[in-house]
Each structure stands twice: as structure tokens, then as C-alpha cells.
Amino acid sequence: MIGLVQDPARLPQETLAVCHYGRKLLTCLLAYGTHYDFCSFYQLEHHGNNAWLMLQNSTLMMSAQDDFSTHPAAAEELAVFVQMHKPFRVEGCQSLINGLSLDGYRKIRRTVFRLVADAPSAQFDPQKVNLTPKLDDVYDILTEGFPNLTEHGLWLTDTSHMVRRGLRRCFTYDQTTAATAVYDYQNHVLIGQVATRASSRGKGYARDFLRYLAGMLQAEGKEAILYALDLRASFYREIGFTQLAEEWVWERLENAEPDAIKKEAL
């Protein structure tokens, strides 16, 4: 059974905090609570097994410590929920992800990497790093790498709200490369939305910037991870980042982001 969660106390913070999906869910809970339609929380319960869901804008995220691989009925109920809400991406608990069958979606693989500090190249200038850039400048860079990025007003409202609460951080290098700490929670960081302007690609800016950020976050006592689709995984292996896991996500076929654009965004 899937039910809406309106009381934040029902969400088990200690359980959720042990994985990257749960931490992202918790940061959104801290930022917004449970009373906004664009960020809503649910509990999936099936024969004593529990998963915690967050539907935020176009993403459905699931966090669970329980194994649902022997509970096909739970996956069937989840599939109905997905078809009803039609999120662009469905990610999280792999025993539920692998049990889904979704019309109009494709299953894609991505790799989880831990950032590893290493010296940037000699061309890298730390003075050109901006740890508190204007968010409009960040958005301008990101849209060149992610043409299907959330509409500006929605992105800015969410990002500025999270940044003001210390739950998200944005960084730029030389006004050409941008990266986002999607969440920064209890010394765990998820890096996402890494992109370089089209006119500056191929110069190693993203590679150097990520190495710099890895060292900075390590010095702060934080462990940082990022996700990479297959088209980008080799890039992060070459940088020297540590592969932690491979996982699957479901992505809606309609308005899917072209793979060629994803490949060249760095």
C-alpha cells in the first residue's frame, strides 16, 4: 500500500540517512516539510517491508533498507503509481527498480563514484574558482550542458531555497564550468549538474575543477559522490574517482535528453 506522509515524524531519519537516496530525501524534507504539492512524501508498505518515496517535480525517488525482490505485488503497485504521476525519472531502491515494468520508459544504467582528491593540471587557477556564484550565472552554464534542465524560475526557486538553508552549494570555475552539491548533509555530499560552456569544452576545465572540489570537500571532512551514465563513466574513471556501485534508473522516453548531448556536456 502506498500512502501520503503528512507528518514528518513518520519518516525514519536514522534509517534514511545511511544511503544517498535517503539523504537527498531528508534534505528536501528539511527544506520544504510535507505540505507542498511539488515535493510530496509517501510510504510504500508491503508485508512489513517499507520504502519511503519522494515525488519532487519530475523525479520519483525511493529509499529502502528492506528487500522487495520477493514482493512483486509491491512493484506492481508502484508501477501504477508511476503511470499515474508520470515522473521523468524513477530512481532509488534497486529491488523495487528491478521489479518494475513501465510502459513508455527505458531502463538505463549509471555508476556511483566517490570523488578522490588529486592535483589539478598546471593550467588550473584556484583564483578563478567561485564558491558563491550568482545562481543565474550557474543556470546559464548548466543549460548549455543540460538543454532539458528545469525551467529557470523553478530551478532558481528550488536552488536558492536550498542554498539559503545550507543544504545545497553551487560552484563555478572561470565563468565557464559549473557544478552543484545537490545536497550537503551530515558530511555527505552529492555532486551533480556538472557542465562546461560549449565554447570551452575539451580544455580539461571540468576535470581540473572536479579534482579541486574533491580536495576541498575532503579538507572539510566530507565524503562526496556523483552519478554517471555509461556515456560519462569512463571520464570519471580516468580522473581517478572510485567506483562504488552500479545501479539502474527508469527514464521516460517522451522528452528524453539526447544521449549525444549528455556525452558532450563536459
C-alpha positions in Angstrom: 0.0 0.0 0.0 1.3 3.5 -0.9 0.1 6.3 1.4 0.8 10.0 1.5 3.0 11.0 4.5 1.9 14.3 6.1 3.6 14.0 9.5 7.4 14.5 9.2 7.9 12.4 12.3 6.8 9.3 10.4 9.9 9.5 8.2 12.7 7.5 9.9 15.6 9.9 9.8 18.3 7.5 11.1 17.3 4.8 8.6 17.1 7.2 5.7 20.5 8.9 6.5 22.5 5.7 5.7 22.2 6.0 1.9 22.4 8.7 -0.8 18.8 8.4 -1.8 17.6 8.7 1.8 19.9 11.7 2.4 18.5 13.5 -0.6 15.0 12.8 0.6 15.9 14.2 4.1 17.4 17.4 2.7 14.2 18.1 0.8 12.2 17.3 3.9 14.3 19.8 5.9 13.9 22.4 3.2 10.2 22.0 2.5 8.4 19.9 5.0 5.4 17.8 3.9 2.9 20.4 2.8 3.9 21.3 -0.8 2.4 19.6 -3.8 5.7 19.8 -5.8 7.6 17.9 -3.1 5.5 15.2 -1.5 6.4 12.1 0.5 4.9 8.6 0.6 5.3 5.3 2.4 5.1 2.0 0.5 4.4 -0.8 2.9 4.0 -4.4 1.9 4.0 -7.3 4.4 6.2 -5.5 6.9 8.6 -4.1 4.3 8.8 -0.3 4.0 10.1 2.0 1.3 10.0 5.8 1.5 9.2 7.8 -1.6 9.6 11.4 -2.6 7.9 12.8 -5.7 9.7 16.1 -6.4 8.8 17.9 -9.7 9.8 15.3 -12.3 11.6 12.8 -10.2 10.4 9.9 -8.1 13.0 8.8 -5.6 12.8 5.7 -3.3 14.8 4.8 -0.3 14.6 1.5 1.5 16.7 -0.8 3.6 14.2 -3.7 3.1 14.5 -6.1 0.2 11.4 -6.1 -2.1 12.8 -8.6 -4.6 10.4 -11.3 -3.5 7.4 -8.9 -3.4 6.2 -8.5 -7.0 2.9 -7.1 -5.8 4.7 -4.1 -4.3 6.4 -3.4 -7.6 3.1 -3.7 -9.4 1.5 -1.1 -7.1 4.5 1.1 -7.6 4.2 0.8 -11.4 0.6 2.0 -11.2 1.7 4.9 -9.0 4.4 5.8 -11.6 2.0 5.6 -14.6 -0.4 7.9 -12.7 2.1 10.6 -11.9 4.4 10.1 -14.9 7.7 11.4 -13.5 10.6 11.8 -15.9 12.9 9.7 -13.8 12.4 6.9 -11.3 15.4 6.0 -9.1 16.4 4.5 -5.8 15.8 1.2 -4.1 17.1 -1.4 -6.6 14.9 -4.3 -5.5 11.9 -2.1 -6.5 13.5 -0.7 -9.6 14.3 -4.1 -11.0 10.8 -5.4 -10.3 9.2 -2.6 -12.3 7.7 -2.9 -15.8 6.8 0.5 -17.2 5.3 1.4 -20.5 6.8 4.5 -22.0 10.0 4.2 -20.0 13.5 2.9 -20.6 15.9 1.3 -18.0 19.3 2.9 -18.0 22.4 2.1 -16.0 24.5 4.5 -14.1 27.6 4.3 -11.9 28.1 5.8 -8.5 31.6 7.3 -8.0 33.3 8.6 -4.9 35.4 11.8 -5.6 39.1 11.3 -5.0 41.3 14.3 -4.4 44.2 14.8 -6.9 46.2 17.8 -8.1 44.7 19.7 -11.0 46.9 20.4 -14.0 49.3 23.4 -14.2 46.8 25.4 -16.2 44.2 25.4 -13.3 44.0 28.7 -11.4 42.3 28.4 -8.0 41.7 32.1 -8.0 39.1 31.6 -10.7 37.0 29.3 -8.5 33.8 31.0 -7.2 32.3 29.2 -4.3 29.3 31.6 -4.1 28.5 32.4 -7.7 25.4 34.2 -8.8 22.8 31.5 -9.4 21.7 33.0 -12.7 25.3 32.5 -13.9 25.3 28.9 -12.8 22.0 28.3 -14.6 23.3 29.9 -17.8 26.3 27.4 -17.9 24.2 24.4 -17.0 21.6 25.0 -19.7 24.4 24.6 -22.3 25.1 21.1 -21.0 21.6 20.1 -20.0 19.1 21.5 -22.5 16.2 19.8 -20.7 17.1 21.4 -17.4 14.2 22.5 -15.3 12.7 25.9 -16.3 14.7 28.8 -14.9 12.1 30.1 -12.4 11.5 26.7 -10.9 15.3 25.9 -10.8 16.1 29.2 -9.2 13.4 29.0 -6.6 14.4 25.5 -5.5 18.2 26.1 -5.6 18.1 29.4 -3.8 15.8 28.0 -1.2 18.2 25.0 -0.6 21.3 27.2 -0.7 20.0 29.6 1.9 19.4 26.7 4.3 22.9 25.4 3.8 21.6 22.2 2.2 23.0 22.8 -1.3 26.0 24.6 -2.8 26.9 25.8 -6.3 30.4 26.4 -7.7 31.8 27.8 -10.9 35.3 28.0 -12.5 36.3 30.8 -14.7 32.7 31.5 -15.6 32.8 28.5 -17.9 32.3 25.4 -15.8 29.7 24.8 -13.1 29.0 22.1 -10.5 26.4 21.7 -7.9 26.4 20.0 -4.5 22.8 18.7 -4.9 22.9 18.0 -1.2 25.3 18.7 1.6 24.1 16.7 4.6 25.9 15.4 7.7 29.3 15.5 5.9 27.9 13.7 2.9 27.8 15.5 -0.5 26.2 14.5 -3.8 27.7 16.4 -6.7 25.6 16.8 -9.8 24.9 19.0 -12.8 28.5 19.3 -13.9 28.8 21.2 -17.2 31.1 23.4 -19.3 30.1 26.0 -21.8 30.2 24.6 -25.3 32.9 27.1 -26.4 35.3 25.9 -23.6 34.9 22.2 -23.8 37.8 19.9 -24.5 40.2 22.1 -22.4 40.2 20.0 -19.3 38.3 22.5 -17.2 35.7 20.1 -15.8 38.4 17.5 -15.0 40.6 20.0 -13.1 37.6 21.6 -11.3 36.3 18.3 -10.1 39.7 17.3 -8.7 39.9 20.7 -7.0 36.4 20.3 -5.5 37.3 16.7 -4.3 40.3 18.1 -2.4 38.3 21.0 -1.0 35.5 18.7 0.3 38.0 16.2 1.7 39.6 19.0 3.6 36.2 19.9 5.0 35.8 16.3 6.2 33.1 15.5 3.7 32.7 12.4 1.5 31.4 13.3 -1.9 29.8 11.1 -4.6 28.4 11.6 -8.0 26.3 9.6 -10.6 27.5 8.9 -14.1 25.6 7.4 -17.0 27.5 4.9 -19.2 28.4 7.6 -21.7 30.3 9.5 -18.9 31.6 6.8 -16.7 34.9 6.4 -18.4 35.6 10.2 -17.9 35.3 9.7 -14.1 37.4 6.6 -14.1 40.1 8.5 -16.0 40.1 11.2 -13.4 40.8 8.6 -10.8 37.4 8.6 -8.9 36.5 5.4 -7.1 33.6 3.3 -8.5 31.3 2.3 -5.6 28.3 0.7 -7.3 26.3 0.3 -10.5 22.6 0.9 -10.4 19.6 1.2 -12.7 17.1 4.0 -13.1 13.9 4.3 -15.2 13.7 7.3 -17.6 10.6 8.4 -19.5 11.0 8.1 -23.3 9.0 11.2 -24.0 11.2 14.3 -23.9 14.2 12.2 -23.1 17.5 14.0 -23.1 19.6 13.1 -26.2 22.5 10.9 -25.4 24.8 12.8 -27.7 24.2 16.0 -25.7 24.8 14.1 -22.5 28.1 12.8 -23.8 29.5 16.3 -24.7 28.3 18.3 -21.7 31.8 18.3 -20.0 
